[in-house]
Amino acid sequence: MKYARRLSLLAAALVALASALALQAAAGPPNHANRLEATFAETNVSVTNRIADLGIFQLINTGTGAVEGLGDATVTVSVTQDRAVNPCGAGSWTNAGIRRIALDGGVLVVRELVHVCQTASGPIGTGTWQVDGLSSSGIFAGGRGSGDISIVIAARTANLSGSLNLAEGA
């Protein structure tokens, strides 16, 4: 009788443990509390300079970094700068970019709008980003989110911070 009760309790405990593990697995990868915190070191690999006639400067950067809770990443950034507008005084410009962040779980694509302003330590970019869930893949497909970006051009670094909500079932 005692053996049967112990066996029943053990079976119930195993069912509860298996259920908890199944729920955790169904939740997919850690969604880092629906946050995106990422830092990248970037290198310029391509430039198209049409400032003289069109006021436009285009570049492609590649780099590496880390996304908190998701691991190491590589990044490719395509940026168009409009140097004919000066949102924060002489020597400033606007950036419109697409950032492709490749991680083990898929590719996260974000669209960025940034104002680059001159400071005592060189040009600093600040702006916003928004997830492009249709262009993203893997666990990021259908995702949503937005946040802030800061770019230190002299240090060749970019920091993204904001919300990231993975699609249901991801």
C-alpha positions in Angstrom: 0.0 0.0 0.0 2.8 2.4 1.0 4.7 1.4 -2.1 1.6 2.1 -4.3 1.2 5.6 -2.8 4.9 6.4 -3.3 4.7 5.2 -6.8 1.6 7.4 -7.5 3.3 10.4 -5.9 6.5 9.8 -8.0 4.4 9.4 -11.2 2.5 12.7 -10.4 5.8 14.5 -9.8 7.3 13.2 -13.1 4.1 14.3 -15.0 4.4 17.8 -13.4 8.1 18.0 -14.3 7.5 16.8 -17.8 4.7 19.4 -18.3 6.9 22.2 -17.0 9.7 21.2 -19.4 7.3 21.0 -22.3 5.9 24.4 -21.6 9.3 25.9 -21.4 10.3 24.2 -24.7 7.2 25.4 -26.4 8.0 28.9 -25.4 11.1 28.7 -27.7 14.3 30.4 -27.1 14.6 32.9 -24.2 12.8 36.0 -25.3 14.9 38.1 -22.9 11.8 39.7 -21.3 10.8 41.0 -24.7 13.9 43.3 -24.8 16.5 43.8 -27.4 19.9 45.0 -26.1 22.7 44.7 -28.7 26.1 46.2 -29.3 28.1 46.0 -32.5 31.6 46.9 -33.7 31.4 47.8 -37.4 33.7 48.2 -40.4 32.9 50.1 -43.6 33.2 47.8 -46.7 31.6 50.0 -49.4 31.1 53.7 -50.1 29.2 55.6 -52.8 29.9 59.3 -52.4 27.5 61.6 -54.4 27.6 64.5 -51.9 29.0 66.9 -54.5 26.1 66.6 -57.0 23.2 65.0 -55.0 24.0 65.5 -51.4 23.8 61.8 -50.8 26.4 59.4 -49.2 25.8 55.7 -49.1 27.7 53.0 -47.3 27.6 49.4 -46.3 29.1 48.3 -42.9 29.7 44.8 -41.6 30.6 43.7 -38.1 30.2 41.5 -35.1 28.6 41.9 -31.7 26.3 40.4 -29.2 22.5 40.4 -28.6 21.7 40.0 -24.9 20.0 36.7 -24.3 20.5 35.5 -27.8 24.3 35.4 -28.2 26.9 36.4 -30.7 25.8 38.0 -34.0 27.1 39.3 -37.3 25.6 42.4 -38.8 25.3 44.0 -42.2 24.1 47.6 -42.4 23.1 49.5 -45.5 22.9 53.3 -44.9 21.9 56.3 -47.0 22.9 59.6 -45.6 21.3 62.8 -46.7 24.1 65.4 -46.3 22.0 68.2 -47.8 19.9 68.4 -44.6 21.2 69.6 -41.3 18.9 68.6 -38.4 21.2 69.7 -35.7 23.4 72.4 -37.2 26.3 72.6 -39.6 28.0 69.3 -40.4 25.0 67.2 -39.3 23.0 64.8 -41.5 20.2 62.2 -41.5 20.7 58.4 -41.9 18.1 55.9 -43.1 19.3 52.4 -42.8 18.5 48.7 -42.8 20.3 46.5 -40.3 20.4 42.7 -40.8 21.4 40.9 -37.6 22.3 37.2 -38.1 22.0 35.0 -35.0 21.7 31.2 -34.5 17.9 31.4 -34.3 17.5 33.4 -37.6 17.9 36.9 -39.0 16.5 40.0 -37.4 16.0 42.9 -39.8 15.5 46.4 -38.4 14.9 49.7 -40.1 16.7 52.8 -38.6 16.2 56.6 -38.8 19.1 58.5 -37.2 20.3 62.1 -36.9 24.0 62.5 -36.8 25.2 65.6 -34.9 28.7 67.0 -34.4 30.0 66.9 -30.8 33.3 67.7 -29.2 34.2 64.0 -29.5 33.1 63.7 -33.1 29.9 62.8 -34.8 27.3 60.9 -32.7 24.2 59.4 -34.2 20.9 59.0 -32.2 17.7 57.7 -33.5 15.1 55.0 -33.6 14.7 51.5 -35.0 11.8 49.3 -35.8 11.6 45.6 -36.5 10.8 44.5 -40.0 9.0 41.2 -39.2 8.2 40.4 -42.8 11.9 40.6 -43.8 13.1 38.8 -40.7 13.5 35.0 -40.6 13.6 32.1 -38.2 12.5 32.9 -34.7 12.3 36.6 -35.7 9.8 36.1 -38.6 6.7 38.1 -37.9 8.3 39.7 -34.9 7.5 43.3 -33.7 9.5 45.8 -31.8 11.1 49.2 -31.7 13.6 51.2 -29.8 16.6 53.6 -29.7 19.9 53.4 -31.4 23.1 55.3 -30.7 26.1 55.3 -33.0 29.6 56.5 -32.1 31.1 57.0 -35.5 34.7 57.6 -34.2 34.6 54.3 -32.3 32.6 52.5 -35.0 30.1 51.1 -32.6 26.3 50.9 -32.6 24.1 50.2 -29.6 20.4 49.2 -29.9 18.0 49.1 -27.0 14.2 48.5 -27.0 11.4 46.1 -27.2 11.4 42.8 -29.2 8.3 40.6 -29.3 8.7 37.4 -31.2 5.7 36.1 -33.1 3.4 33.5 -31.5 4.9 30.0 -31.8 8.4 31.3 -32.5 
